[in-house]
Amino acid sequence: MTILAVSISAANVEEAQEQIDRSVCQGAEAVELRLDFLKSPDEAAAAFLVKFVKEKDLPVIATCRHISESGAADWPTEKRLKVLTAAMEAGADFIDWEFAQYLQPAVQEMLTAALRRFQACRLILSAHDFHGPFEDLSARYEAMRTLCPGAVVKLVYTARHINDCFEAMDLLYQEKEDLIVFAMGSAGMMTRILAKKLGGFLTFTCPEEETAAAPGQIPIGKMKTLYRWDALNQQTKLYGIIGNPVGHSLSPAVYNGCFETQSRNALHLPLEIGGEQAEFNLFLESVLQRPWLDFRGFGVTLPHKSSALEFVHQEGGYLEPMAERIGAANTIKIGHNGQLSAYNTDCAGALDALTQTLGIEKKQLRNQEAAVIGAGGAARAVIVGLIDVGCRVTVYNRTLKKAQDLAEEFGCRAAPLEEIRNSRARIFVNCTSLGMIPNVDSTPVPAEVFGPDSIAFDTVYVPLETRFLREAKAAGARVVSGAEMFIRQAVVQYRHLTGVEPDSERIRQIVLDCLNPAGRAR
Ligand code: NAP
């Protein structure tokens, strides 16, 4: 069973004790004492902290990292050895030592002698590359395993892109010996979480975001609640939201909350894919080549929605006619034998949000004048939806050419963004990113355009109430928030990806909880 360890990287003993206490409360299964972070690591402090953790009945890993592998200070080898020996004497279960240092015969001799004295303590033999993946991960692993067969081998490298994660996961999947392998940095995040599904020996977390000892470490609270650590096992099915950026996405909270409610053995991950179609394709191909990862589908957001449609098309998968018409897919399902299907749930989400929030039938939108502001992916879905129910649509966009292209494609009108102040539309839909955090003071529509008869629908949902909606409301208009669209498209997407109906009230509760300022602070 993979151990959930918390790395404690405090500057003094008192701070370390507080961090340990907080981590234990949150369910830490082991504690790594990063003794190199202490202002002045000494044998007494090491022994004291080891005993402090042992009193809580948890395994202890004592680490006093060499500066060449991101240790906090340039402590001499002799001092590091003394500190670790004191930790062993006090009952440490593991000590971590760098492979590069272990290669020095004198050091190896001293460590071997110490470990012989404290037979309950095991060596974690580690190697780190802070610049990128190792030149040959498997060869490095073999060399370390051969040199020290009884050790837990630990291999850590920096992922420059999410596609760098696969070799770490391959090694974990293939190797049956006790092994720790993961990728650092935000691009490597999934390797830390999936260590449990793939049978890794241990994964490292931190007490809180601010106390991370290494790039990309996930706070233990987030690992336990958002990423469902306790529910993960080899059979866990995987889902994710693909985009760039995805850090702000509500999808992991929504899906994982629903999985919890429905007791499903499943996990949803944020999957940030930098680059364009080539990087996107490589990620999907890598997933499809590894059915043992059990990825069952993805939500897709900016900037990959058209790449998603293109990929599924190239692979000969099913394209939902609506997604084809819109020219973008926000949902990819991986079915039996890797059979792909692409859908677009934004259009249904937008129309349902509009009609259900206003309490009207779709037919009541017939012949209404609608102004769609923006000409990107969201605008395409909204335009198709509005045209299908009989609205007369004008597309307003900063780049007029894009609005004109859309107008030609979908049979509507186009106008420059400045013309919005002369619009005679009743329905205004903001499909630009104006008003979204951090640009909360911007809006694409001057306040005087709205009147009591207007309907203002903002696709932006962070914040919940944008300036666009606030000004429309002040003019007496009826308003529809982007959250209403998000919730409804998520319901349809969940159904496509999992084949079961989600609890839409639970989704609403999670979304509103995340979006209200008190909720967001968590
Ligand atoms: P996109 O494809 O990048 O399109 C962005 C649009 O915004 C373009 O028309 C762009 O105009 C315009 N724009 C950007 N910055 C602008 C500025 N400073 N001034 C004027 N116009 C500007 O993005 P998208 O995928 O359509 O997403 C747009 C918004 O929809 C996002 O805020 C997203 O969160 C939201 N959305 C919400 C949901 C939901 O469920 N609620 C679903 C999907 C999307 P140019 O063409 O001139 O660059």
Residues whose N, C-alpha, C, O or C-beta is under 5 A from the ligand:
A	BS01	NAP	L302 G374 A375 G376 G377 A378 A379 N397 R398 T399 K402 C431 T432 S433 M436 T459 V460 Y461 G482 A483 M485 F486 Q489
